[in-house]
């Protein structure tokens, strides 16, 4: 019997979307106001979903307190109130789109969570725009 659990967290971060291989005109055309050289920010909502069997000893799929602490230590500590382009190693050479942020968070957490559990990341960049990984 598989059950899914969800932990929702929140962080704020700034970023700039651009491709350094393109000229300013191309970056402006593709990324619009998200290409602002002075950056812009988002209030991200992060939902981490784990799916697996219920442990008969604990009644948990995964301890929610442990999951919360893991997200805070491995994700929020690194990304919250940061400029993703300038303050994080993850995006020094990777465009910090919502898609790429979700994949990076997935990869960070996947190293820490038993492979027997399915992991899905949902990242809301705005109330109306969000991404999921894996799809």
Secondary structure, DSSP 8 states (H G I E B T S, - for coil): -EEEEEEEEEEEEEE----TTS-HHHHHHHHGGGG-TT-EEEEEEEEEEEEEE--TTTS-SS-HHHHHHHHIIIIIHHHTTEEHHHH-GGGSSS---HHHHHHHHHHHHHTTS-TTSEEEEEEESSSS-EEEE--
